């Protein structure tokens, strides 16, 4: 995994431990499904951004 690139479905298996078959189901579930929207959102982030969200390792300052 390269930190500055956006992830592919196979990368989510490694990062989140979600089975690949489950991710495929999410991707095919349609735009009105929250799982599809979550996968779409995460797919647009970089690995660094995903790690920050996953670990809650950065505070947002106003």
N, CA, C and O atoms as a Tripos MOL2 file, in Angstrom:
@<TRIPOS>MOLECULE
protein
  248   247    62     0     0
PROTEIN
NO_CHARGES

@<TRIPOS>ATOM
      1 N           0.8340   -1.1870    0.0000 N.3       1 UNK1
      2 CA          0.0000    0.0000    0.0000 C.3       1 UNK1
      3 C           0.8770    1.2480    0.0000 C.2       1 UNK1
      4 O           1.8150    1.3600    0.7890 O.2       1 UNK1
      5 N           0.5710    2.1570   -0.8670 N.am      2 UNK2
      6 CA          1.2710    3.4270   -0.8850 C.3       2 UNK2
      7 C           0.3930    4.4620   -0.2140 C.2       2 UNK2
      8 O          -0.7890    4.5930   -0.5320 O.2       2 UNK2
      9 N           0.9750    5.1910    0.7120 N.am      3 UNK3
     10 CA          0.2110    6.1060    1.5590 C.3       3 UNK3
     11 C          -0.4840    7.2320    0.7950 C.2       3 UNK3
     12 O          -1.5600    7.6680    1.2040 O.2       3 UNK3
     13 N           0.0960    7.7090   -0.2930 N.am      4 UNK4
     14 CA         -0.4760    8.8690   -0.9770 C.3       4 UNK4
     15 C          -1.4710    8.4870   -2.0720 C.2       4 UNK4
     16 O          -1.9930    9.3710   -2.7510 O.2       4 UNK4
     17 N          -1.7410    7.2230   -2.2590 N.am      5 UNK5
     18 CA         -2.6900    6.7820   -3.2770 C.3       5 UNK5
     19 C          -4.0150    6.4080   -2.6390 C.2       5 UNK5
     20 O          -4.0880    6.1200   -1.4450 O.2       5 UNK5
     21 N          -5.0550    6.4160   -3.4500 N.am      6 UNK6
     22 CA         -6.3620    5.9960   -2.9460 C.3       6 UNK6
     23 C          -6.4450    4.4730   -2.9920 C.2       6 UNK6
     24 O          -5.8560    3.8430   -3.8700 O.2       6 UNK6
     25 N          -7.1700    3.8890   -2.0570 N.am      7 UNK7
     26 CA         -7.2060    2.4260   -1.9500 C.3       7 UNK7
     27 C          -8.1240    1.7620   -2.9690 C.2       7 UNK7
     28 O          -9.0320    2.3790   -3.5250 O.2       7 UNK7
     29 N          -7.8570    0.5110   -3.1850 N.am      8 UNK8
     30 CA         -8.7150   -0.3500   -3.9910 C.3       8 UNK8
     31 C          -9.4150   -1.3040   -3.0310 C.2       8 UNK8
     32 O          -9.0800   -1.3530   -1.8480 O.2       8 UNK8
     33 N         -10.3750   -2.0530   -3.5310 N.am      9 UNK9
     34 CA        -11.1340   -2.9580   -2.6510 C.3       9 UNK9
     35 C         -10.2350   -3.9400   -1.9130 C.2       9 UNK9
     36 O         -10.4440   -4.2020   -0.7290 O.2       9 UNK9
     37 N          -9.2450   -4.4810   -2.5960 N.am     10 UNK10
     38 CA         -8.3460   -5.4430   -1.9510 C.3      10 UNK10
     39 C          -7.5820   -4.8000   -0.7940 C.2      10 UNK10
     40 O          -7.2380   -5.4800    0.1740 O.2      10 UNK10
     41 N          -7.3160   -3.5040   -0.8860 N.am     11 UNK11
     42 CA         -6.6280   -2.8010    0.2020 C.3      11 UNK11
     43 C          -7.5130   -2.7010    1.4390 C.2      11 UNK11
     44 O          -7.0090   -2.7300    2.5620 O.2      11 UNK11
     45 N          -8.8240   -2.5850    1.2450 N.am     12 UNK12
     46 CA         -9.7370   -2.5080    2.3900 C.3      12 UNK12
     47 C          -9.7490   -3.8100    3.1860 C.2      12 UNK12
     48 O          -9.9510   -3.8040    4.4010 O.2      12 UNK12
     49 N          -9.5310   -4.9160    2.4940 N.am     13 UNK13
     50 CA         -9.4470   -6.2060    3.1830 C.3      13 UNK13
     51 C          -8.3240   -6.1520    4.2100 C.2      13 UNK13
     52 O          -8.4910   -6.5890    5.3480 O.2      13 UNK13
     53 N          -7.1900   -5.6180    3.8040 N.am     14 UNK14
     54 CA         -6.0260   -5.5250    4.6870 C.3      14 UNK14
     55 C          -6.2180   -4.4830    5.7830 C.2      14 UNK14
     56 O          -5.8960   -4.7420    6.9430 O.2      14 UNK14
     57 N          -6.7300   -3.3250    5.4370 N.am     15 UNK15
     58 CA         -6.8480   -2.2230    6.3950 C.3      15 UNK15
     59 C          -7.9320   -2.4850    7.4400 C.2      15 UNK15
     60 O          -7.7050   -2.2660    8.6290 O.2      15 UNK15
     61 N          -9.1020   -2.9480    7.0130 N.am     16 UNK16
     62 CA        -10.2380   -3.0930    7.9140 C.3      16 UNK16
     63 C         -10.5830   -4.5390    8.2690 C.2      16 UNK16
     64 O         -11.3770   -4.7780    9.1790 O.2      16 UNK16
     65 N         -10.0010   -5.4950    7.5680 N.am     17 UNK17
     66 CA        -10.3070   -6.8920    7.8460 C.3      17 UNK17
     67 C         -11.6890   -7.3150    7.3770 C.2      17 UNK17
     68 O         -12.2710   -8.2590    7.9110 O.2      17 UNK17
     69 N         -12.2090   -6.6180    6.3840 N.am     18 UNK18
     70 CA        -13.5180   -6.9610    5.8190 C.3      18 UNK18
     71 C         -13.2850   -7.9460    4.6730 C.2      18 UNK18
     72 O         -12.4520   -7.6810    3.8060 O.2      18 UNK18
     73 N         -13.9900   -9.0620    4.6470 N.am     19 UNK19
     74 CA        -13.7990  -10.0350    3.5600 C.3      19 UNK19
     75 C         -14.0630   -9.4140    2.1850 C.2      19 UNK19
     76 O         -14.9520   -8.5770    2.0270 O.2      19 UNK19
     77 N         -13.2760   -9.8400    1.1990 N.am     20 UNK20
     78 CA        -13.3880   -9.2970   -0.1460 C.3      20 UNK20
     79 C         -14.7820   -9.5190   -0.7300 C.2      20 UNK20
     80 O         -15.3160   -8.6450   -1.4140 O.2      20 UNK20
     81 N         -15.3630  -10.6660   -0.4680 N.am     21 UNK21
     82 CA        -16.7110  -10.9500   -0.9800 C.3      21 UNK21
     83 C         -17.7300   -9.9600   -0.4170 C.2      21 UNK21
     84 O         -18.6500   -9.5490   -1.1240 O.2      21 UNK21
     85 N         -17.5730   -9.5820    0.8320 N.am     22 UNK22
     86 CA        -18.4660   -8.6030    1.4570 C.3      22 UNK22
     87 C         -18.3210   -7.2440    0.7880 C.2      22 UNK22
     88 O         -19.3170   -6.5750    0.5150 O.2      22 UNK22
     89 N         -17.0840   -6.8350    0.5230 N.am     23 UNK23
     90 CA        -16.8590   -5.5550   -0.1530 C.3      23 UNK23
     91 C         -17.4810   -5.5440   -1.5420 C.2      23 UNK23
     92 O         -18.0330   -4.5290   -1.9660 O.2      23 UNK23
     93 N         -17.3970   -6.6520   -2.2460 N.am     24 UNK24
     94 CA        -18.0340   -6.7350   -3.5630 C.3      24 UNK24
     95 C         -19.5430   -6.5940   -3.4530 C.2      24 UNK24
     96 O         -20.1690   -5.9370   -4.2840 O.2      24 UNK24
     97 N         -20.1300   -7.2070   -2.4320 N.am     25 UNK25
     98 CA        -21.5740   -7.0600   -2.2090 C.3      25 UNK25
     99 C         -21.9300   -5.6040   -1.9420 C.2      25 UNK25
    100 O         -22.9290   -5.0980   -2.4530 O.2      25 UNK25
    101 N         -21.1030   -4.9320   -1.1350 N.am     26 UNK26
    102 CA        -21.3450   -3.5190   -0.8370 C.3      26 UNK26
    103 C         -21.2820   -2.6880   -2.1120 C.2      26 UNK26
    104 O         -22.1170   -1.8100   -2.3270 O.2      26 UNK26
    105 N         -20.2930   -2.9640   -2.9560 N.am     27 UNK27
    106 CA        -20.1040   -2.1920   -4.1830 C.3      27 UNK27
    107 C         -21.2620   -2.3870   -5.1620 C.2      27 UNK27
    108 O         -21.5530   -1.5000   -5.9650 O.2      27 UNK27
    109 N         -21.9110   -3.5250   -5.0970 N.am     28 UNK28
    110 CA        -23.0220   -3.8250   -6.0000 C.3      28 UNK28
    111 C         -24.3820   -3.4910   -5.4010 C.2      28 UNK28
    112 O         -25.4060   -3.6720   -6.0610 O.2      28 UNK28
    113 N         -24.4100   -3.0070   -4.1630 N.am     29 UNK29
    114 CA        -25.6790   -2.8150   -3.4550 C.3      29 UNK29
    115 C         -26.4840   -1.6070   -3.9280 C.2      29 UNK29
    116 O         -27.6670   -1.4990   -3.6060 O.2      29 UNK29
    117 N         -25.8790   -0.7140   -4.6700 N.am     30 UNK30
    118 CA        -26.6150    0.4280   -5.2040 C.3      30 UNK30
    119 C         -26.3950    1.6910   -4.4080 C.2      30 UNK30
    120 O         -26.0590    1.6530   -3.2240 O.2      30 UNK30
    121 N         -26.5900    2.8140   -5.0800 N.am     31 UNK31
    122 CA        -26.2800    4.1140   -4.4910 C.3      31 UNK31
    123 C         -27.1700    4.4980   -3.3200 C.2      31 UNK31
    124 O         -26.8140    5.3990   -2.5600 O.2      31 UNK31
    125 N         -28.3010    3.8540   -3.1500 N.am     32 UNK32
    126 CA        -29.1880    4.1990   -2.0400 C.3      32 UNK32
    127 C         -28.8310    3.4470   -0.7570 C.2      32 UNK32
    128 O         -29.4500    3.6800    0.2820 O.2      32 UNK32
    129 N         -27.8510    2.5540   -0.8100 N.am     33 UNK33
    130 CA        -27.4320    1.7660    0.3460 C.3      33 UNK33
    131 C         -26.2980    2.4720    1.0770 C.2      33 UNK33
    132 O         -25.3680    2.9670    0.4410 O.2      33 UNK33
    133 N         -26.3630    2.5270    2.4110 N.am     34 UNK34
    134 CA        -25.3430    3.2340    3.1880 C.3      34 UNK34
    135 C         -23.9740    2.5670    3.0630 C.2      34 UNK34
    136 O         -22.9500    3.2450    3.1520 O.2      34 UNK34
    137 N         -23.9410    1.2530    2.8590 N.am     35 UNK35
    138 CA        -22.6570    0.5610    2.7230 C.3      35 UNK35
    139 C         -21.9570    0.9790    1.4320 C.2      35 UNK35
    140 O         -20.7410    1.1680    1.4110 O.2      35 UNK35
    141 N         -22.7240    1.1210    0.3710 N.am     36 UNK36
    142 CA        -22.1790    1.5940   -0.8980 C.3      36 UNK36
    143 C         -21.6120    3.0040   -0.7330 C.2      36 UNK36
    144 O         -20.5230    3.3090   -1.2190 O.2      36 UNK36
    145 N         -22.3660    3.8540   -0.0410 N.am     37 UNK37
    146 CA        -21.9220    5.2330    0.1780 C.3      37 UNK37
    147 C         -20.6570    5.2840    1.0280 C.2      37 UNK37
    148 O         -19.7660    6.0920    0.7660 O.2      37 UNK37
    149 N         -20.5720    4.4270    2.0440 N.am     38 UNK38
    150 CA        -19.3780    4.3680    2.8840 C.3      38 UNK38
    151 C         -18.1670    3.9240    2.0710 C.2      38 UNK38
    152 O         -17.0970    4.5230    2.1810 O.2      38 UNK38
    153 N         -18.3200    2.8980    1.2690 N.am     39 UNK39
    154 CA        -17.2340    2.4110    0.4260 C.3      39 UNK39
    155 C         -16.8040    3.4780   -0.5720 C.2      39 UNK39
    156 O         -15.6110    3.6560   -0.8170 O.2      39 UNK39
    157 N         -17.7620    4.1810   -1.1430 N.am     40 UNK40
    158 CA        -17.4610    5.2580   -2.0780 C.3      40 UNK40
    159 C         -16.6910    6.3820   -1.3840 C.2      40 UNK40
    160 O         -15.7210    6.9020   -1.9350 O.2      40 UNK40
    161 N         -17.1180    6.7550   -0.1830 N.am     41 UNK41
    162 CA        -16.4380    7.7910    0.5870 C.3      41 UNK41
    163 C         -14.9980    7.3870    0.8940 C.2      41 UNK41
    164 O         -14.0690    8.1620    0.6670 O.2      41 UNK41
    165 N         -14.8170    6.1810    1.4080 N.am     42 UNK42
    166 CA        -13.4760    5.7160    1.7680 C.3      42 UNK42
    167 C         -12.5750    5.5760    0.5450 C.2      42 UNK42
    168 O         -11.3640    5.7780    0.6430 O.2      42 UNK42
    169 N         -13.1460    5.2370   -0.5900 N.am     43 UNK43
    170 CA        -12.3660    5.0720   -1.8140 C.3      43 UNK43
    171 C         -11.7900    6.3850   -2.3230 C.2      43 UNK43
    172 O         -10.8340    6.3870   -3.0990 O.2      43 UNK43
    173 N         -12.3620    7.4930   -1.8920 N.am     44 UNK44
    174 CA        -11.8810    8.8000   -2.3250 C.3      44 UNK44
    175 C         -10.8420    9.3990   -1.3880 C.2      44 UNK44
    176 O         -10.3340   10.4910   -1.6430 O.2      44 UNK44
    177 N         -10.5230    8.6990   -0.3110 N.am     45 UNK45
    178 CA         -9.5220    9.1650    0.6400 C.3      45 UNK45
    179 C          -8.1760    8.5100    0.3620 C.2      45 UNK45
    180 O          -8.1050    7.4650   -0.2850 O.2      45 UNK45
    181 N          -7.1150    9.1320    0.8540 N.am     46 UNK46
    182 CA         -5.7990    8.5040    0.7790 C.3      46 UNK46
    183 C          -5.6340    7.5790    1.9740 C.2      46 UNK46
    184 O          -6.4250    7.6230    2.9170 O.2      46 UNK46
    185 N          -4.6140    6.7500    1.9330 N.am     47 UNK47
    186 CA         -4.3590    5.8490    3.0540 C.3      47 UNK47
    187 C          -4.0570    6.6240    4.3340 C.2      47 UNK47
    188 O          -4.4520    6.2030    5.4210 O.2      47 UNK47
    189 N          -3.3620    7.7490    4.2120 N.am     48 UNK48
    190 CA         -3.0700    8.5760    5.3890 C.3      48 UNK48
    191 C          -4.3600    9.0840    6.0240 C.2      48 UNK48
    192 O          -4.5130    9.0430    7.2450 O.2      48 UNK48
    193 N          -5.2840    9.5590    5.1990 N.am     49 UNK49
    194 CA         -6.5610   10.0550    5.7160 C.3      49 UNK49
    195 C          -7.3740    8.9350    6.3620 C.2      49 UNK49
    196 O          -8.0200    9.1470    7.3890 O.2      49 UNK49
    197 N          -7.3440    7.7630    5.7730 N.am     50 UNK50
    198 CA         -8.0650    6.6230    6.3470 C.3      50 UNK50
    199 C          -7.4750    6.2460    7.7000 C.2      50 UNK50
    200 O          -8.2190    5.9620    8.6380 O.2      50 UNK50
    201 N          -6.1590    6.2380    7.8130 N.am     51 UNK51
    202 CA         -5.5140    5.9090    9.0880 C.3      51 UNK51
    203 C          -5.8590    6.9300   10.1660 C.2      51 UNK51
    204 O          -6.0670    6.5600   11.3210 O.2      51 UNK51
    205 N          -5.9230    8.2040    9.8040 N.am     52 UNK52
    206 CA         -6.2980    9.2450   10.7650 C.3      52 UNK52
    207 C          -7.7210    9.0080   11.2600 C.2      52 UNK52
    208 O          -7.9830    9.0900   12.4610 O.2      52 UNK52
    209 N          -8.6310    8.7190   10.3540 N.am     53 UNK53
    210 CA        -10.0210    8.4540   10.7370 C.3      53 UNK53
    211 C         -10.1140    7.1820   11.5720 C.2      53 UNK53
    212 O         -10.7810    7.1540   12.6070 O.2      53 UNK53
    213 N          -9.4470    6.1450   11.1190 N.am     54 UNK54
    214 CA         -9.5100    4.8480   11.7980 C.3      54 UNK54
    215 C          -8.9420    4.9300   13.2150 C.2      54 UNK54
    216 O          -9.5150    4.3660   14.1470 O.2      54 UNK54
    217 N          -7.8380    5.6180   13.3750 N.am     55 UNK55
    218 CA         -7.1660    5.6910   14.6750 C.3      55 UNK55
    219 C          -7.5660    6.9080   15.4950 C.2      55 UNK55
    220 O          -7.1920    7.0270   16.6620 O.2      55 UNK55
    221 N          -8.3240    7.8120   14.8840 N.am     56 UNK56
    222 CA         -8.6920    9.0710   15.5430 C.3      56 UNK56
    223 C          -7.4440    9.7430   16.1100 C.2      56 UNK56
    224 O          -7.4190   10.1860   17.2580 O.2      56 UNK56
    225 N          -6.4140    9.8050   15.2710 N.am     57 UNK57
    226 CA         -5.1080   10.2460   15.7350 C.3      57 UNK57
    227 C          -4.8340   11.7320   15.5260 C.2      57 UNK57
    228 O          -3.7310   12.2000   15.8090 O.2      57 UNK57
    229 N          -5.8020   12.4660   15.0450 N.am     58 UNK58
    230 CA         -5.5820   13.8860   14.8140 C.3      58 UNK58
    231 C          -6.7970   14.6570   15.2870 C.2      58 UNK58
    232 O          -7.9350   14.2480   15.0550 O.2      58 UNK58
    233 N          -6.5540   15.7640   15.9420 N.am     59 UNK59
    234 CA         -7.6610   16.6030   16.3960 C.3      59 UNK59
    235 C          -7.9050   17.7070   15.3860 C.2      59 UNK59
    236 O          -6.9710   18.2710   14.8160 O.2      59 UNK59
    237 N          -9.1640   18.0000   15.1790 N.am     60 UNK60
    238 CA         -9.5380   19.0910   14.2870 C.3      60 UNK60
    239 C          -9.5380   20.3700   15.0990 C.2      60 UNK60
    240 O         -10.2070   20.4760   16.1270 O.2      60 UNK60
    241 N          -8.7760   21.3360   14.6200 N.am     61 UNK61
    242 CA         -8.7110   22.6190   15.3130 C.3      61 UNK61
    243 C          -9.4190   23.6640   14.4760 C.2      61 UNK61
    244 O          -9.2900   23.6950   13.2530 O.2      61 UNK61
    245 N         -10.1620   24.5110   15.1460 N.am     62 UNK62
    246 CA        -10.9100   25.5560   14.4380 C.3      62 UNK62
    247 C         -10.1180   26.8280   14.3730 C.2      62 UNK62
    248 O         -10.5870   27.8200   13.8140 O.2      62 UNK62
@<TRIPOS>BOND
     1     1     2 1
     2     2     3 1
     3     3     4 2
     4     3     5 am
     5     5     6 1
     6     6     7 1
     7     7     8 2
     8     7     9 am
     9     9    10 1
    10    10    11 1
    11    11    12 2
    12    11    13 am
    13    13    14 1
    14    14    15 1
    15    15    16 2
    16    15    17 am
    17    17    18 1
    18    18    19 1
    19    19    20 2
    20    19    21 am
    21    21    22 1
    22    22    23 1
    23    23    24 2
    24    23    25 am
    25    25    26 1
    26    26    27 1
    27    27    28 2
    28    27    29 am
    29    29    30 1
    30    30    31 1
    31    31    32 2
    32    31    33 am
    33    33    34 1
    34    34    35 1
    35    35    36 2
    36    35    37 am
    37    37    38 1
    38    38    39 1
    39    39    40 2
    40    39    41 am
    41    41    42 1
    42    42    43 1
    43    43    44 2
    44    43    45 am
    45    45    46 1
    46    46    47 1
    47    47    48 2
    48    47    49 am
    49    49    50 1
    50    50    51 1
    51    51    52 2
    52    51    53 am
    53    53    54 1
    54    54    55 1
    55    55    56 2
    56    55    57 am
    57    57    58 1
    58    58    59 1
    59    59    60 2
    60    59    61 am
    61    61    62 1
    62    62    63 1
    63    63    64 2
    64    63    65 am
    65    65    66 1
    66    66    67 1
    67    67    68 2
    68    67    69 am
    69    69    70 1
    70    70    71 1
    71    71    72 2
    72    71    73 am
    73    73    74 1
    74    74    75 1
    75    75    76 2
    76    75    77 am
    77    77    78 1
    78    78    79 1
    79    79    80 2
    80    79    81 am
    81    81    82 1
    82    82    83 1
    83    83    84 2
    84    83    85 am
    85    85    86 1
    86    86    87 1
    87    87    88 2
    88    87    89 am
    89    89    90 1
    90    90    91 1
    91    91    92 2
    92    91    93 am
    93    93    94 1
    94    94    95 1
    95    95    96 2
    96    95    97 am
    97    97    98 1
    98    98    99 1
    99    99   100 2
   100    99   101 am
   101   101   102 1
   102   102   103 1
   103   103   104 2
   104   103   105 am
   105   105   106 1
   106   106   107 1
   107   107   108 2
   108   107   109 am
   109   109   110 1
   110   110   111 1
   111   111   112 2
   112   111   113 am
   113   113   114 1
   114   114   115 1
   115   115   116 2
   116   115   117 am
   117   117   118 1
   118   118   119 1
   119   119   120 2
   120   119   121 am
   121   121   122 1
   122   122   123 1
   123   123   124 2
   124   123   125 am
   125   125   126 1
   126   126   127 1
   127   127   128 2
   128   127   129 am
   129   129   130 1
   130   130   131 1
   131   131   132 2
   132   131   133 am
   133   133   134 1
   134   134   135 1
   135   135   136 2
   136   135   137 am
   137   137   138 1
   138   138   139 1
   139   139   140 2
   140   139   141 am
   141   141   142 1
   142   142   143 1
   143   143   144 2
   144   143   145 am
   145   145   146 1
   146   146   147 1
   147   147   148 2
   148   147   149 am
   149   149   150 1
   150   150   151 1
   151   151   152 2
   152   151   153 am
   153   153   154 1
   154   154   155 1
   155   155   156 2
   156   155   157 am
   157   157   158 1
   158   158   159 1
   159   159   160 2
   160   159   161 am
   161   161   162 1
   162   162   163 1
   163   163   164 2
   164   163   165 am
   165   165   166 1
   166   166   167 1
   167   167   168 2
   168   167   169 am
   169   169   170 1
   170   170   171 1
   171   171   172 2
   172   171   173 am
   173   173   174 1
   174   174   175 1
   175   175   176 2
   176   175   177 am
   177   177   178 1
   178   178   179 1
   179   179   180 2
   180   179   181 am
   181   181   182 1
   182   182   183 1
   183   183   184 2
   184   183   185 am
   185   185   186 1
   186   186   187 1
   187   187   188 2
   188   187   189 am
   189   189   190 1
   190   190   191 1
   191   191   192 2
   192   191   193 am
   193   193   194 1
   194   194   195 1
   195   195   196 2
   196   195   197 am
   197   197   198 1
   198   198   199 1
   199   199   200 2
   200   199   201 am
   201   201   202 1
   202   202   203 1
   203   203   204 2
   204   203   205 am
   205   205   206 1
   206   206   207 1
   207   207   208 2
   208   207   209 am
   209   209   210 1
   210   210   211 1
   211   211   212 2
   212   211   213 am
   213   213   214 1
   214   214   215 1
   215   215   216 2
   216   215   217 am
   217   217   218 1
   218   218   219 1
   219   219   220 2
   220   219   221 am
   221   221   222 1
   222   222   223 1
   223   223   224 2
   224   223   225 am
   225   225   226 1
   226   226   227 1
   227   227   228 2
   228   227   229 am
   229   229   230 1
   230   230   231 1
   231   231   232 2
   232   231   233 am
   233   233   234 1
   234   234   235 1
   235   235   236 2
   236   235   237 am
   237   237   238 1
   238   238   239 1
   239   239   240 2
   240   239   241 am
   241   241   242 1
   242   242   243 1
   243   243   244 2
   244   243   245 am
   245   245   246 1
   246   246   247 1
   247   247   248 2
@<TRIPOS>SUBSTRUCTURE
     1 UNK1         2 RESIDUE 1 A UNK
     2 UNK2         6 RESIDUE 1 A UNK
     3 UNK3        10 RESIDUE 1 A UNK
     4 UNK4        14 RESIDUE 1 A UNK
     5 UNK5        18 RESIDUE 1 A UNK
     6 UNK6        22 RESIDUE 1 A UNK
     7 UNK7        26 RESIDUE 1 A UNK
     8 UNK8        30 RESIDUE 1 A UNK
     9 UNK9        34 RESIDUE 1 A UNK
    10 UNK10       38 RESIDUE 1 A UNK
    11 UNK11       42 RESIDUE 1 A UNK
    12 UNK12       46 RESIDUE 1 A UNK
    13 UNK13       50 RESIDUE 1 A UNK
    14 UNK14       54 RESIDUE 1 A UNK
    15 UNK15       58 RESIDUE 1 A UNK
    16 UNK16       62 RESIDUE 1 A UNK
    17 UNK17       66 RESIDUE 1 A UNK
    18 UNK18       70 RESIDUE 1 A UNK
    19 UNK19       74 RESIDUE 1 A UNK
    20 UNK20       78 RESIDUE 1 A UNK
    21 UNK21       82 RESIDUE 1 A UNK
    22 UNK22       86 RESIDUE 1 A UNK
    23 UNK23       90 RESIDUE 1 A UNK
    24 UNK24       94 RESIDUE 1 A UNK
    25 UNK25       98 RESIDUE 1 A UNK
    26 UNK26      102 RESIDUE 1 A UNK
    27 UNK27      106 RESIDUE 1 A UNK
    28 UNK28      110 RESIDUE 1 A UNK
    29 UNK29      114 RESIDUE 1 A UNK
    30 UNK30      118 RESIDUE 1 A UNK
    31 UNK31      122 RESIDUE 1 A UNK
    32 UNK32      126 RESIDUE 1 A UNK
    33 UNK33      130 RESIDUE 1 A UNK
    34 UNK34      134 RESIDUE 1 A UNK
    35 UNK35      138 RESIDUE 1 A UNK
    36 UNK36      142 RESIDUE 1 A UNK
    37 UNK37      146 RESIDUE 1 A UNK
    38 UNK38      150 RESIDUE 1 A UNK
    39 UNK39      154 RESIDUE 1 A UNK
    40 UNK40      158 RESIDUE 1 A UNK
    41 UNK41      162 RESIDUE 1 A UNK
    42 UNK42      166 RESIDUE 1 A UNK
    43 UNK43      170 RESIDUE 1 A UNK
    44 UNK44      174 RESIDUE 1 A UNK
    45 UNK45      178 RESIDUE 1 A UNK
    46 UNK46      182 RESIDUE 1 A UNK
    47 UNK47      186 RESIDUE 1 A UNK
    48 UNK48      190 RESIDUE 1 A UNK
    49 UNK49      194 RESIDUE 1 A UNK
    50 UNK50      198 RESIDUE 1 A UNK
    51 UNK51      202 RESIDUE 1 A UNK
    52 UNK52      206 RESIDUE 1 A UNK
    53 UNK53      210 RESIDUE 1 A UNK
    54 UNK54      214 RESIDUE 1 A UNK
    55 UNK55      218 RESIDUE 1 A UNK
    56 UNK56      222 RESIDUE 1 A UNK
    57 UNK57      226 RESIDUE 1 A UNK
    58 UNK58      230 RESIDUE 1 A UNK
    59 UNK59      234 RESIDUE 1 A UNK
    60 UNK60      238 RESIDUE 1 A UNK
    61 UNK61      242 RESIDUE 1 A UNK
    62 UNK62      246 RESIDUE 1 A UNK
